[in-house]
Amino acid sequence: MANFVVVGKRFIPCEHIALVEPYEASDNPRLRTSRDFHARVVLVNRDSILIEESAAAFTEANGFRMINIDRVATNPAIHFRVESFLPVEGFTPTKAYASRLLWRDLDGNEQSKLLLSDPETVLAVAVQGALDMAPENTDTAPRSKGRRQRGAPRTLAN
């Protein structure tokens, strides 16, 4: 994995990226743009940057670890922890989350992401670097296939 990733005009140190996840424009109708975003780069502080490259392509180009059911790719340079997830009173999630992926941001604050994958799979992939052999979740797959990717971010070596 290179030391940084270029997204648009931004040079982002790899250690500032926690994960990459798919992005669906229909999930955010308030965002009006002519650009064709496919994924979201989530920084360790939970800020995010939309990219025109797919999460799978970004993962392959940068050596991230893909959790197939969630279609979330984790950065092997980040120290993750995994917990099982059980909803608490007053919080009724719309999805059947099974695990929570946790990490610390640059200020030492705890950040997390809920995942559908079981904790054992998340631990094996995100923490131990195993390949996830589960099939990709087709329920959350992009609706249109084969879209042309323009201006995809590049990874540069030192």
C-alpha positions as CSV (number, residue, x, y, z in Angstrom):
1,M,0.0,0.0,0.0
2,A,1.3,3.5,-0.9
3,N,1.8,6.2,1.7
4,F,-1.0,8.4,0.4
5,V,-4.0,8.4,-1.9
6,V,-5.0,11.2,-4.3
7,V,-8.7,12.0,-4.4
8,G,-9.4,14.9,-6.7
9,K,-6.9,17.6,-5.6
10,R,-6.4,16.1,-2.1
11,F,-3.5,14.0,-1.0
12,I,-4.7,11.8,1.9
13,P,-2.2,9.9,4.1
14,C,-3.2,6.3,4.1
15,E,-3.2,6.2,8.0
16,H,-6.0,8.8,7.9
17,I,-8.3,6.5,6.0
18,A,-10.3,4.0,8.2
19,L,-12.5,2.4,5.5
20,V,-14.2,2.6,2.2
21,E,-17.9,1.9,1.6
22,P,-20.3,2.1,-1.4
23,Y,-22.2,5.3,-2.0
24,E,-25.6,5.5,-3.5
25,A,-26.7,8.9,-4.7
26,S,-30.3,8.0,-4.1
27,D,-29.6,7.7,-0.4
28,N,-28.8,11.5,-0.3
29,P,-31.2,13.3,-2.6
30,R,-30.1,16.7,-1.2
31,L,-26.7,16.3,-2.8
32,R,-26.9,17.7,-6.4
33,T,-23.9,17.1,-8.6
34,S,-23.1,16.1,-12.1
35,R,-20.3,13.8,-10.9
36,D,-20.9,10.1,-10.7
37,F,-19.8,9.1,-7.2
38,H,-19.6,5.3,-6.4
39,A,-17.9,5.1,-3.0
40,R,-17.2,7.0,0.2
41,V,-13.7,7.2,1.8
42,V,-14.3,7.4,5.6
43,L,-11.5,9.0,7.5
44,V,-10.5,8.0,11.0
45,N,-12.3,11.0,12.4
46,R,-15.5,9.9,10.5
47,D,-15.3,12.7,7.9
48,S,-15.9,11.3,4.5
49,I,-14.9,12.0,0.9
50,L,-17.0,10.8,-2.1
51,I,-15.0,9.2,-4.9
52,E,-15.9,8.3,-8.5
53,E,-14.1,4.9,-8.1
54,S,-16.0,1.9,-6.8
55,A,-15.2,0.6,-3.3
56,A,-14.0,-2.7,-4.9
57,A,-11.6,-0.9,-7.3
58,F,-10.3,1.4,-4.5
59,T,-9.8,-1.7,-2.3
60,E,-7.8,-3.6,-4.9
61,A,-5.7,-0.6,-5.8
62,N,-4.8,0.3,-2.2
63,G,-4.6,-3.2,-0.5
64,F,-7.6,-2.7,1.7
65,R,-9.5,-5.7,3.2
66,M,-13.0,-6.3,1.8
67,I,-15.9,-7.5,4.1
68,N,-18.1,-8.8,1.4
69,I,-21.6,-8.8,2.9
70,D,-21.3,-5.2,4.0
71,R,-19.2,-4.2,0.9
72,V,-17.0,-2.3,3.3
73,A,-13.2,-2.3,2.9
74,T,-11.0,-1.7,5.9
75,N,-7.5,-0.2,6.0
76,P,-4.9,-2.7,7.3
77,A,-2.9,0.2,8.7
78,I,-5.6,1.0,11.3
79,H,-6.0,-0.9,14.5
80,F,-9.6,-2.1,14.7
81,R,-11.5,-3.8,17.4
82,V,-14.7,-5.8,17.0
83,E,-17.8,-6.2,19.2
84,S,-21.0,-8.1,18.8
85,F,-23.9,-5.8,18.4
86,L,-27.2,-5.9,20.2
87,P,-29.6,-3.0,20.0
88,V,-30.3,-1.1,23.2
89,E,-33.6,0.2,24.3
90,G,-34.6,3.3,22.4
91,F,-32.5,2.4,19.3
92,T,-34.2,0.3,16.7
93,P,-32.0,-0.1,13.7
94,T,-33.5,-0.6,10.3
95,K,-31.1,-3.4,9.4
96,A,-30.1,-6.6,11.3
97,Y,-26.7,-5.5,12.4
98,A,-24.5,-8.2,14.0
99,S,-21.3,-6.4,14.8
100,R,-19.6,-3.1,15.5
101,L,-16.2,-2.2,14.1
102,L,-14.3,0.2,16.4
103,W,-11.2,2.3,16.0
104,R,-9.7,5.4,17.5
105,D,-9.3,8.7,15.7
106,L,-6.2,10.9,15.7
107,D,-7.4,12.6,18.9
108,G,-8.0,9.3,20.7
109,N,-11.8,9.4,20.4
110,E,-13.6,6.1,19.7
111,Q,-15.3,5.8,16.4
112,S,-17.4,2.9,15.1
113,K,-19.4,1.5,12.2
114,L,-22.3,-1.1,12.5
115,L,-22.0,-4.0,10.2
116,L,-24.3,-6.9,9.0
117,S,-21.4,-9.4,9.0
118,D,-21.0,-11.6,12.1
119,P,-18.2,-10.5,14.5
120,E,-16.1,-13.6,13.7
121,T,-16.0,-12.6,10.0
122,V,-15.2,-8.9,10.8
123,L,-12.4,-9.9,13.2
124,A,-10.9,-12.4,10.7
125,V,-11.0,-9.9,7.8
126,A,-10.4,-6.4,9.4
127,V,-8.0,-7.4,12.2
128,Q,-6.4,-10.6,11.1
129,G,-6.3,-10.0,7.3
130,A,-8.1,-13.2,6.2
131,L,-10.0,-13.2,2.9
132,D,-13.7,-13.0,3.2
133,M,-15.1,-16.0,1.3
134,A,-18.8,-15.0,1.8
135,P,-20.6,-13.9,-1.4
136,E,-21.1,-10.2,-1.9
137,N,-24.4,-8.9,-0.5
138,T,-26.6,-8.4,-3.5
139,D,-29.3,-6.6,-1.5
140,T,-27.0,-3.5,-1.3
141,A,-25.3,-3.9,-4.7
142,P,-25.3,-0.8,-6.9
143,R,-28.5,-0.6,-9.0
144,S,-26.8,0.1,-12.3
145,K,-24.0,-2.0,-13.5
146,G,-21.2,-1.2,-15.9
147,R,-21.2,2.6,-15.4
148,R,-18.2,4.3,-16.8
149,Q,-15.8,5.6,-14.1
150,R,-14.3,9.0,-14.9
151,G,-11.4,10.6,-13.1
152,A,-10.9,7.8,-10.7
153,P,-8.5,8.6,-7.9
154,R,-5.0,7.3,-8.3
155,T,-2.6,5.8,-5.8
156,L,0.9,7.2,-6.0
157,A,4.0,5.6,-4.6
158,N,6.6,7.6,-2.8
